[in-house]
Amino acid sequence: MNEAVLRAVIKGTGSALPRNRVSNADLAAKVDTSDEWITERTGIKFRHIAEPDETTATLAADASRKALDAAGMSAADINLIIVATATPDQTFPASATIVQHMLGCNGCVAFDVAAVCSGFLYAFSVAESMIRAGSAKNALVIGSETFSRILDWEDRATCVLFGDGAGAVVLSAEVGPRGVLATRLHADGQHNQLLFVDGGPSTTGTVGKLRMKGREVFRHAVTNLASVMYETLDAAGLTPEEVDWVVPHQANARIIDATAKKLGLEADKVVLTVDQHANTSAASVPLALDVAVRDGRIKPDDIVVLEAMGGGFTWGASVVRM
């Protein structure tokens, strides 16, 4: 490995969750479901639901402040902000500009990326590319969602699966062995009707609600995620045996387990937070990463694979030396 290469290095992580923590039993009091039904099919036990004063941007800003603190930086050090979200505060402007103003670093580049559950990886890749190109030195990459706003609370097959939250990382330019080693991204638009929102400004003039065909999504997820992880590890010149941790998109414990088995990975190498947070879409990977960094599992120099798949379909993976 060439140690004289300029890379994008994760310098700090942070996350934020809404105040309202909702258990399966809480949901069962309002929806035709049960703790047993949800747990057996998804592994989910809790999720956080945003209050009216909590938005995608406020959660993103809270997560960003923690990431900046962990990195030993201030907002003034940041010259790029990318927010990955499917639930922006407004149709426009970008939530990234709202976060920018909340942090007090007006003037730097700020924009949103929309790739649903893969959004953080797409944003992460864009920031990494801009850092290597010399367009940015320090970047905030954020996944933030308030999916509760687009759920059909009468559809028990979907409303139990999702939660709200945010995760953020500070990426910085640094020469050396640490940093992003390889990233691979994909999309296949023919599967639109398997996971989508049935509204939009250009079609219905409404926000719409989430719709999903869970069985089909499950099948595509396991196949696509295993494939892209092999592809990305190969691009980094690594094997699954050299991976210290996998931080997967936290959609469903069964998908995570099936993907790990396809790669021959032990369960104790996989970061699992879906039981506590449910599926937070673009927020799930950085949120889970922050949990594992802060509890000491993920350490400096560990080889970590980040992976996700979302509506579109979009999917991807990134290999990082922490």
Residue pairs with C-beta under 8 A, 6 or more apart in sequence:
1 177
1 181
1 237
3 175
3 176
3 177
4 175
5 175
5 176
6 131
6 132
6 173
6 174
6 175
7 132
7 173
7 174
7 175
7 176
7 178
7 179
7 180
7 181
8 127
8 128
8 131
8 132
8 139
8 171
8 172
8 173
8 174
8 179
8 180
9 171
9 172
9 173
9 174
9 176
9 178
9 179
9 180
10 169
10 170
10 171
10 179
10 320
10 322
11 70
11 71
11 72
11 73
11 138
11 169
11 170
11 171
11 172
12 66
12 67
12 68
12 69
12 70
12 71
12 72
12 73
12 169
12 170
13 66
13 67
13 70
13 167
13 168
13 169
13 170
13 286
13 289
13 290
13 293
13 294
14 62
14 63
14 64
14 65
14 66
14 67
14 68
14 69
14 70
14 167
14 168
14 169
14 290
15 63
15 66
15 165
15 166
15 167
15 168
15 283
15 286
15 287
15 290
15 291
16 59
16 60
16 62
16 63
16 66
16 165
16 166
16 167
17 48
17 59
17 164
17 165
17 166
17 277
17 287
18 48
18 49
18 50
18 51
18 54
18 59
18 164
18 165
19 48
19 51
19 54
20 48
20 49
20 50
20 51
21 46
21 47
21 48
22 46
22 47
22 48
22 49
22 163
23 35
23 45
23 46
24 33
24 34
24 35
24 38
24 39
24 44
24 45
24 46
24 160
25 35
27 33
27 38
27 159
27 160
28 34
28 35
30 153
31 153
31 154
31 156
31 159
31 160
32 156
33 156
33 160
35 45
38 44
38 45
38 160
39 45
41 252
41 254
42 160
42 161
42 252
42 253
42 254
42 274
42 278
43 252
43 253
43 254
43 256
43 272
43 274
43 275
44 160
44 161
44 253
44 274
44 275
44 278
44 279
45 275
45 276
46 163
46 275
46 276
46 277
46 278
47 162
47 163
47 164
47 277
47 278
48 163
48 164
48 165
48 277
49 148
49 163
49 164
50 59
50 146
50 148
50 149
50 164
54 146
54 164
55 89
55 146
56 83
56 85
56 87
56 88
56 89
56 95
56 144
56 145
56 146
56 166
57 83
57 89
57 95
57 98
57 99
57 102
57 144
58 102
59 144
59 146
59 164
59 165
59 166
59 283
60 83
60 85
60 95
60 99
60 142
60 144
60 166
60 168
61 99
61 102
61 103
62 166
63 142
63 144
63 166
63 167
63 168
63 286
63 287
63 290
64 75
64 81
64 99
64 103
64 140
64 142
64 168
65 103
66 168
66 290
67 140
67 168
67 169
67 170
67 290
68 74
68 75
68 77
68 78
68 103
68 140
68 170
70 170
70 293
71 170
71 172
73 138
73 170
75 103
75 104
75 105
76 104
76 105
77 138
78 103
78 105
78 108
78 138
78 139
78 140
78 170
79 108
79 109
79 136
79 137
79 138
79 139
80 108
80 109
80 110
80 127
80 130
80 131
80 135
80 136
80 138
80 139
80 140
81 96
81 99
81 100
81 103
81 105
81 108
81 109
81 110
81 111
81 139
81 140
81 142
82 96
82 110
82 111
82 112
82 113
82 123
82 126
82 127
82 139
82 140
82 141
82 142
83 94
83 95
83 96
83 99
83 110
83 111
83 112
83 113
83 123
83 142
83 143
83 144
84 112
84 113
84 114
84 115
84 119
84 120
84 122
84 123
84 141
84 142
84 143
84 144
84 282
85 95
85 112
85 113
85 114
85 119
85 143
85 144
85 145
85 281
85 282
86 114
86 116
86 119
86 145
86 147
86 150
86 197
86 281
86 282
86 311
87 145
87 146
87 147
87 149
87 150
87 281
88 94
88 95
88 112
89 95
89 98
90 98
91 201
94 110
94 111
94 112
95 112
95 144
96 110
96 111
96 112
96 142
97 110
97 111
99 110
99 140
99 142
100 106
100 108
100 110
109 135
109 136
113 119
113 122
113 123
113 126
115 121
115 122
115 123
115 187
115 282
115 310
115 312
115 314
116 195
116 281
116 282
116 310
116 311
116 312
116 314
117 249
117 251
117 279
117 281
117 282
117 284
117 308
117 309
117 310
117 311
117 314
118 185
118 249
118 282
118 308
118 309
118 310
118 312
118 314
118 315
118 316
119 143
119 281
119 282
119 310
119 314
120 141
120 142
120 143
120 167
120 282
120 283
120 284
120 285
120 286
120 306
120 308
121 183
121 185
121 285
121 306
121 307
121 308
121 316
121 317
121 318
122 185
122 314
122 316
123 141
123 142
123 143
123 282
124 141
124 169
124 171
124 180
124 183
124 306
124 318
125 183
125 185
125 316
125 318
127 136
127 139
127 141
127 171
128 171
128 180
128 183
128 318
130 136
130 139
131 137
131 139
131 171
131 172
131 173
132 173
134 173
136 173
137 172
137 173
138 170
138 171
138 172
138 173
139 170
139 171
139 172
140 168
140 169
140 170
140 171
141 168
141 169
141 171
141 286
142 166
142 167
142 168
142 286
143 166
143 167
143 168
143 280
143 281
143 282
143 283
143 284
143 285
143 286
143 287
144 165
144 166
144 167
144 168
144 282
144 283
145 164
145 165
145 166
145 280
145 281
145 282
145 283
146 164
147 162
147 163
147 164
147 210
147 279
147 280
147 281
148 162
148 163
148 164
149 207
150 197
150 207
150 208
150 209
150 210
151 158
151 159
151 162
151 209
151 210
152 158
152 159
152 209
152 210
152 211
153 159
155 209
157 212
157 214
158 210
158 211
158 212
158 214
160 278
161 251
161 252
161 278
161 279
162 210
162 278
162 279
162 280
162 281
163 277
163 278
163 279
163 280
164 280
164 283
165 277
165 280
165 283
165 284
165 287
166 280
166 283
166 286
166 287
167 280
167 283
167 284
167 285
167 286
167 287
167 288
167 289
167 290
168 286
168 290
169 286
169 289
171 180
177 321
178 300
178 301
178 321
178 322
179 320
179 321
180 318
180 319
180 320
181 236
181 237
181 238
181 319
181 320
181 321
182 232
182 233
182 235
182 236
182 318
182 319
183 232
183 316
183 317
183 318
183 319
184 228
184 231
184 232
184 235
184 316
184 317
184 318
185 314
185 315
185 316
186 224
186 228
186 314
186 315
186 316
187 312
187 313
187 314
187 315
188 312
188 313
189 312
189 313
191 216
191 220
191 312
191 313
192 311
192 312
193 213
194 212
194 213
194 216
194 217
194 220
194 311
194 313
195 210
195 211
195 212
195 213
195 217
195 310
195 311
195 312
195 313
196 210
196 211
196 212
196 311
197 207
197 208
197 209
197 210
197 211
197 311
198 204
198 208
198 209
198 211
199 205
199 206
199 207
199 208
199 209
200 206
200 207
200 208
218 252
218 254
218 255
220 309
220 313
221 251
221 252
221 255
221 259
221 309
221 315
222 255
222 258
222 259
222 262
224 309
224 313
224 315
225 248
225 249
225 255
225 259
225 307
225 308
225 309
225 315
225 317
226 259
226 262
226 263
228 307
228 315
228 316
228 317
229 240
229 246
229 259
229 263
229 305
229 307
229 317
230 240
230 263
231 317
232 305
232 307
232 316
232 317
232 318
232 319
233 239
233 240
233 243
233 305
233 319
235 319
236 319
238 303
238 319
240 263
240 264
240 265
242 303
243 265
243 269
243 303
243 304
243 305
244 269
244 298
244 302
244 303
244 304
245 269
245 270
245 271
245 292
245 297
245 298
245 302
245 303
245 304
245 305
246 260
246 263
246 265
246 269
246 270
246 271
246 304
246 305
246 307
247 271
247 285
247 288
247 289
247 292
247 298
247 304
247 305
247 306
247 307
248 255
248 256
248 259
248 270
248 271
248 285
248 288
248 306
248 307
248 308
249 279
249 284
249 285
249 307
249 308
249 309
249 310
250 256
250 272
250 273
250 274
250 277
250 278
250 279
250 280
250 284
250 285
250 287
250 288
251 274
251 279
251 284
251 309
252 274
252 279
253 272
253 274
253 275
256 270
256 272
256 274
257 267
259 307
260 266
260 267
260 269
260 270
271 288
271 289
271 291
271 292
271 297
271 298
272 288
273 284
273 287
273 288
273 291
274 284
277 284
277 287
277 288
280 287
281 310
282 310
284 308
285 306
285 307
285 308
289 298
289 304
289 306
292 298
293 322
298 304
298 322
299 322
300 322
301 321
301 322
302 321
302 322
303 319
303 320
303 321
303 322
304 319
304 320
304 321
304 322
305 317
305 318
305 319
305 320
306 317
306 318
306 319
306 320
307 315
307 316
307 317
307 318
308 315
308 316
308 317
309 315
309 316
